[in-house]
Amino acid sequence: LKGYLYLIYSIAFSTNSRMLVSSSYNNTIRLWNTTTGVLQQTLEGYSGLVYFIIFSANS
């Protein structure tokens, strides 16, 4: 995953495997397109570390 300077704690694939979500030591969550490898969105502002992340079955 390009763009990470810190340890990645968790990754998860969507149920259709088209998206990947990751959480990192720098308190960000990133959403990636697995077909293109392009970063779609970065979620910031978490006050603590996000150790585990999942997609729901209907995502």
C-alpha positions in Angstrom: 0.0 0.0 0.0 1.7 3.2 -1.2 1.8 6.2 1.0 2.1 4.6 4.4 5.0 5.7 6.6 3.8 3.9 9.7 2.8 0.4 10.7 -0.4 -0.9 9.3 -2.5 -2.6 12.0 -5.4 -4.1 10.1 -6.7 -4.6 6.5 -10.0 -6.0 5.3 -11.5 -6.7 1.9 -15.0 -5.9 0.9 -17.3 -8.9 0.3 -16.9 -8.4 -3.5 -13.1 -7.8 -3.1 -13.3 -4.5 -5.0 -12.3 -2.4 -2.0 -9.7 -2.7 0.7 -9.7 -0.8 4.0 -6.7 -0.3 6.2 -5.9 1.2 9.5 -2.5 2.6 10.6 -0.4 3.7 13.5 -0.9 7.3 12.5 -4.7 7.1 13.4 -5.9 7.1 9.8 -8.3 4.7 7.9 -7.8 4.4 4.2 -10.1 3.0 1.6 -8.5 1.6 -1.6 -9.8 0.4 -4.9 -8.2 -3.0 -5.4 -8.7 -3.0 -9.2 -6.7 0.2 -9.8 -4.7 0.4 -6.5 -5.8 4.0 -6.1 -6.5 5.5 -2.7 -10.2 6.5 -2.7 -10.5 8.2 0.7 -8.6 8.9 3.9 -10.4 9.2 7.2 -8.6 11.2 9.8 -9.2 12.7 13.3 -9.3 9.6 15.4 -8.0 10.2 18.9 -6.8 6.7 19.4 -5.4 3.8 17.4 -7.7 1.7 15.2 -6.5 -1.8 15.7 -9.2 -3.8 13.9 -11.3 -2.9 10.9 -13.9 -4.9 8.9 -16.5 -4.5 6.2 -20.1 -5.4 6.9 -21.6 -8.3 4.9 -23.9 -5.9 3.0 -21.2 -3.4 2.0 
